């Protein structure tokens, strides 16, 4: 029985998040999960080698009854005196511990799908975001996971639902919206199974981001050049120019190295913002840094409107929560040229409100789509064309 059936809900695209029947069903579902009494049960931490989940794994090892770590790459070793096992040893561990619960700690699409497919039916398997939401304090979350509580706020979910639904028309976008919001309330990965797209398709799916010859890309949050290389491949190198913006000096150096053989690429070693500024960058354990007063490195920020990038035809923004600011700094460019937009909408709990409003305030003639590219909370993208 899938989550929709357990909650007694319609399929994604037909969920009324404000209905009393929905909130009652959600509360009952959460209570059934709490009844598992996780703090007293033996735990198997699945995919425990995840970098992002490292604080959670360490916190569980210190404070919970962890009987095994499932990590095929390190099978046969130990961590804090707990054995690390591989897939082949899992059945024996579970037979010896019939009350065991599995907790998924992995973050990649391949790992999550692998462990879910191979987990024995009938044995509870939770995701660690869900654990942190239902049993606060059971383990450390890590600074990168402070969004979990905010994403679970039902008022924020309702606001996102009401705002985004006014802008979305196609069936897949409406289903994606419902599934993403329901995932935030439950942290159950299966909620996303019917709508998530392949991770490699992000930003340049033909149905929502058709590409033509001589496209000019503004790549906000260019990282190590992964988006630029994908853009070049999907345009068969017939693009006009790529303007890449990366504010992290170390990451910008990686971009330069990995795109050195590409033509018509300009690296701007600054971040996109609503105007010129110098702020601090905080490094994180995942693949991004973000602006924070606690940051270790001073970085320069600019408005896209103040940079000569010609007439951009595509703007992609994955700037770790600075998307609204970056859009404000690109308002004149967007008004003048109406580039296609691919804007990440998962860094902040209210992105699905503020980003639609920000784009609509600049131009009111965009058509919107919503797609999701991850088995987790990451990689939800608003497309405007």
C-alpha positions in Angstrom: 0.0 0.0 0.0 1.5 3.3 -1.0 1.5 6.5 1.0 -1.5 8.0 -0.9 -3.6 5.0 0.0 -2.4 5.0 3.6 -3.4 8.7 3.9 -6.6 8.1 2.0 -5.8 10.8 -0.6 -6.3 11.4 -4.3 -3.5 11.1 -6.7 -1.0 14.1 -6.9 -2.7 17.0 -8.7 -5.9 16.6 -6.7 -4.8 17.1 -3.1 -6.5 19.8 -1.0 -3.8 20.7 1.6 -6.2 22.9 3.4 -9.0 20.4 3.9 -9.6 19.1 7.4 -9.7 15.6 6.1 -6.2 16.0 4.8 -4.8 17.4 8.0 -6.5 14.7 10.1 -5.1 11.9 7.8 -1.6 13.4 7.9 -1.7 13.6 11.7 -2.9 10.0 11.9 -0.1 8.9 9.6 2.5 10.6 11.6 1.2 9.1 14.8 1.4 5.6 13.3 5.1 6.4 12.5 5.7 7.6 16.0 4.2 4.4 17.4 7.2 2.6 15.9 9.1 4.0 19.0 12.3 4.4 17.2 14.4 5.5 20.2 14.2 2.0 21.7 14.4 -0.1 18.5 17.6 -1.6 16.9 18.6 0.5 13.9 20.3 -0.2 10.6 21.6 2.9 9.0 21.3 2.4 5.3 23.7 4.1 2.9 25.6 5.4 5.9 28.5 6.7 3.8 26.6 9.8 2.7 28.5 13.0 3.3 25.4 15.1 3.8 24.1 12.6 6.4 27.4 12.3 8.3 26.3 14.4 11.3 23.0 12.4 11.6 24.9 9.1 11.4 27.4 10.1 14.0 24.6 11.4 16.3 22.7 8.1 16.0 25.9 6.1 16.7 26.3 8.1 19.9 22.8 8.1 21.2 20.7 5.3 19.6 20.8 1.5 19.4 22.6 1.2 16.0 23.3 -2.5 15.3 24.8 -2.1 11.8 25.8 0.4 9.1 24.9 -0.7 5.6 27.7 0.7 3.3 28.9 -1.6 0.6 32.0 0.5 0.0 33.2 -0.1 3.6 31.7 -3.5 4.4 33.9 -5.4 6.9 35.0 -2.4 8.9 33.6 -0.8 12.0 32.5 2.7 13.1 32.3 3.5 16.8 32.4 -0.2 17.4 29.4 -0.9 15.1 29.9 -3.3 12.2 29.7 -2.0 8.7 27.9 -4.6 6.5 27.2 -5.1 2.8 23.9 -6.1 1.0 24.7 -9.8 1.4 24.9 -9.6 5.2 21.7 -7.7 5.7 19.2 -10.6 5.8 21.2 -12.3 8.6 21.3 -9.0 10.6 17.5 -8.6 10.3 16.7 -12.2 11.1 18.8 -11.8 14.3 17.0 -8.5 15.2 13.3 -8.9 14.3 12.4 -5.5 15.7 15.0 -3.6 13.6 14.2 -0.5 11.6 16.1 0.7 8.6 16.9 4.4 8.2 17.9 5.6 4.7 20.8 8.0 5.0 21.9 8.2 1.3 21.2 11.2 -0.9 22.0 10.1 -4.5 19.3 8.9 -6.9 21.2 5.6 -7.6 21.9 4.7 -4.0 18.4 5.5 -2.8 16.8 3.5 -5.5 19.2 0.6 -4.9 18.6 0.3 -1.2 14.8 0.8 -1.4 14.6 -2.0 -4.1 16.6 -4.4 -2.0 15.0 -3.7 1.4 12.9 -6.7 2.7 9.2 -6.2 2.6 7.5 -5.8 6.0 10.6 -4.3 7.7 10.1 -0.6 8.4 12.3 1.7 6.3 12.3 5.4 7.1 14.2 8.3 5.6 16.5 10.3 7.9 14.7 13.6 7.2 11.5 11.9 8.4 13.3 10.7 11.6 14.5 14.2 12.3 11.0 15.5 11.8 9.2 12.9 13.9 11.8 12.5 16.7 13.5 15.8 17.1 16.8 15.5 19.1 17.2 11.8 18.4 20.4 12.6 16.5 22.3 15.6 15.1 21.1 17.1 11.9 24.0 19.2 10.7 23.8 22.9 9.7 22.8 22.1 6.1 19.5 20.5 7.3 18.0 23.4 9.1 15.3 23.6 6.5 13.5 20.4 7.6 11.3 22.1 10.2 10.4 25.0 8.0 9.5 22.8 5.1 7.1 20.9 7.3 5.1 23.9 8.3 1.6 23.4 7.0 0.9 27.1 6.6 3.9 27.5 4.4 2.9 24.5 2.4 -0.6 25.9 1.9 0.8 29.3 0.8 3.1 27.6 -1.7 0.2 25.5 -3.0 -2.1 28.5 -3.4 0.5 30.7 -5.1 2.0 28.1 -7.4 -1.3 26.6 -8.5 -2.4 30.0 -9.8 0.6 30.0 -12.2 0.7 26.3 -13.3 -1.5 24.8 -16.0 -0.1 21.5 -17.3 -1.0 18.3 -15.6 2.6 17.2 -14.8 3.3 20.6 -13.1 0.2 20.3 -10.9 1.2 16.7 -10.0 4.7 17.8 -9.3 3.6 20.6 -7.0 1.4 18.3 -5.0 4.1 15.6 -4.7 6.8 18.0 -3.7 4.6 19.6 -1.0 3.4 16.2 0.3 7.0 15.0 0.4 7.9 18.0 2.6 5.2 17.1 5.0 6.1 13.4 5.2 9.7 13.0 3.9 8.6 9.7 2.4 10.7 9.2 -0.8 8.0 7.2 -2.5 5.8 10.3 -2.8 8.1 11.5 -5.6 8.3 8.3 -7.5 5.6 9.2 -10.0 6.8 12.7 -10.9 10.6 12.9 -10.5 12.5 13.3 -13.7 16.1 12.0 -14.2 18.7 14.1 -12.5 20.6 14.5 -15.8 17.6 16.1 -17.5 17.7 19.2 -15.2 17.5 22.7 -16.7 17.3 21.6 -20.4 14.4 19.3 -20.9 13.0 19.9 -24.4 9.4 20.1 -23.3 9.9 22.9 -20.9 13.3 24.4 -22.1 13.6 24.0 -25.8 17.0 25.0 -27.1 17.9 26.5 -30.5 21.0 27.5 -32.3 22.9 30.5 -30.9 21.4 30.5 -27.5 23.1 32.7 -25.0 23.2 31.2 -21.5 23.6 33.0 -18.2 24.6 30.3 -15.8 24.1 31.6 -12.3 25.7 29.2 -9.8 27.9 27.6 -12.4 29.7 25.3 -10.0 32.4 23.2 -11.8 30.9 23.7 -15.2 28.5 20.8 -15.1 25.6 22.9 -16.4 27.8 24.6 -19.1 29.0 21.3 -20.4 25.4 19.9 -20.5 24.2 23.0 -22.3 27.0 22.7 -24.9 26.1 19.0 -25.4 22.4 19.6 -25.8 22.9 22.4 -28.3 25.5 20.3 -30.1 28.0 23.2 -29.5 25.9 25.5 -31.6 25.3 27.9 -28.8 26.2 31.6 -29.0 27.9 32.2 -25.7 27.9 31.0 -22.0 28.3 33.6 -19.3 29.1 31.6 -16.1 28.8 33.2 -12.6 30.5 31.4 -9.7 31.3 33.3 -6.5 33.3 30.6 -4.7 37.0 31.1 -5.6 37.9 27.4 -5.3 34.9 26.3 -7.3 35.5 28.9 -10.0 39.0 27.5 -10.4 37.5 24.1 -11.0 35.1 25.6 -13.5 38.0 27.2 -15.4 39.9 23.9 -15.5 37.0 21.7 -16.6 35.8 24.1 -19.3 39.2 25.1 -20.7 38.6 23.4 -24.0 35.2 25.0 -24.5 34.8 28.0 -26.8 32.7 31.1 -26.2 32.6 30.8 -22.4 33.2 33.7 -20.1 33.7 33.0 -16.4 32.6 35.8 -14.0 34.1 35.1 -10.6 31.3 36.9 -8.8 27.9 36.1 -7.5 24.6 37.3 -8.8 22.7 39.7 -6.5 20.4 42.7 -6.6 23.3 45.1 -6.8 27.0 45.5 -6.1 28.0 44.2 -2.6 30.7 42.3 -0.7 29.4 39.6 1.6 30.7 36.4 3.3 30.5 32.9 1.8 29.9 29.9 4.1 31.2 26.6 2.8 29.0 23.5 3.3 29.5 19.7 3.2 27.4 19.3 0.1 28.1 20.8 -3.3 27.3 24.5 -2.5 28.3 27.4 -0.5 25.9 30.2 0.5 25.9 33.8 1.6 26.0 33.9 5.4 27.3 36.3 8.1 29.1 33.2 9.5 31.0 32.8 6.2 34.8 32.4 6.1 35.5 34.1 2.7 34.5 37.5 1.4 33.0 37.4 -2.0 31.9 40.1 -4.5 28.3 40.3 -5.8 26.9 42.1 -8.8 23.6 42.7 -10.5 23.3 41.0 -13.9 21.9 44.3 -15.3 25.3 45.9 -14.6 27.2 43.3 -16.6 27.5 43.3 -20.4 26.2 39.8 -21.3 24.6 40.9 -24.6 21.1 39.5 -25.1 20.7 36.4 -23.0 18.2 33.8 -24.2 18.4 31.5 -21.2 19.0 32.3 -17.6 19.5 29.5 -15.1 19.8 30.3 -11.4 20.9 27.8 -8.7 22.4 30.3 -6.3 21.7 28.6 -2.9 18.8 30.8 -1.8 19.8 34.0 -3.5 17.4 33.5 -6.4 15.0 36.3 -5.5 17.9 38.8 -5.1 19.5 37.6 -8.4 16.1 38.0 -10.3 15.8 41.6 -8.9 19.3 42.4 -10.2 18.3 41.0 -13.6 15.0 42.7 -13.9 15.9 45.1 -16.7 17.6 42.4 -18.7 14.5 40.1 -18.3 12.1 42.9 -19.3 14.2 43.8 -22.3 14.9 40.3 -23.7 12.4 37.9 -22.1 14.9 35.0 -21.8 13.7 31.6 -20.9 14.2 31.0 -17.2 15.2 27.9 -15.2 15.1 28.9 -11.5 15.8 26.5 -8.6 12.9 26.6 -6.1 14.0 24.5 -3.1 16.6 26.4 -1.1 14.0 28.2 1.0 10.6 27.1 2.3 8.8 30.0 0.6 10.5 29.7 -2.8 7.3 28.5 -4.4 5.7 31.8 -3.3 8.5 34.4 -3.7 9.9 33.2 -7.0 6.6 33.1 -8.9 5.9 36.6 -7.5 9.3 37.9 -8.3 9.1 36.7 -12.0 5.5 38.0 -12.3 6.5 41.4 -11.1 9.1 41.7 -13.8 7.0 40.4 -16.7 3.4 39.2 -16.7 3.6 37.3 -20.0 5.6 34.2 -18.9 4.1 30.7 -19.0 5.3 28.5 -16.1 6.1 24.8 -15.6 7.4 22.9 -12.5 9.6 19.9 -12.6 11.5 17.9 -9.9 14.8 16.0 -10.5 15.7 14.3 -7.2 14.5 11.6 -4.9 14.9 14.2 -2.1 13.9 17.8 -1.4 16.5 19.2 -3.8 16.3 20.1 -7.5 12.8 21.5 -7.9 12.9 23.9 -10.9 10.5 26.6 -12.0 10.6 27.1 -15.8 9.3 30.3 -17.4 9.1 30.6 -21.2 
